Amino acid sequence: MSSITEIFVNERSEIRRVGELAERFGAQAGLSEEDVMSVNLVLDELVSNVIENAYEDTARHEIHVSMTFEGGELTIRVEDDGREFDPLQKPPPDLDLPLEERPVGGLGIHIVRTVMDAVEYERRDGRNILTMHKTIGRT
C-alpha cells in the first residue's frame, strides 16, 4: 500500500505543489505516467477550485489532500473548510453548445467524473469532503 497526505493553503502559488505531490505519489505507488497525469489533472482542478471559490474571506485556510493506492484501487480525498458546495449537484455541461454559449463553470467536475470511476461528496463538521476512486491497471 502507498499513502500520502499533504496540506495546502488557499494561495494560488500552491498549485505548483499539487503537481509535485502527484509526481511524488506516482513514483511511490509505481503509477504509470498516464495515471500520474490523470491524478495531477484531478488535483489541479479541485484544489484550484477550492482556492478560487470556497472562501468568503482572505484568512488562511487549509486544504487537505490524501491519496492511497492499494490492490489496484486509487483513492483521492480532498477536504476543505470552505462554504458548503457539492460539485456533484452541478449538471453536466452541454458540450454540444458552441463555446461562447456555454455557461461558465461545471467543466472541472465533468473532467473529474470522466477521469475517476466514482466520486462521492459529503459535508461533515463544517468541511467539504470529496472522495474519488479509480481502478488502476484495468484493460
Disulfide bonds with the S-S distance in Angstrom:
none
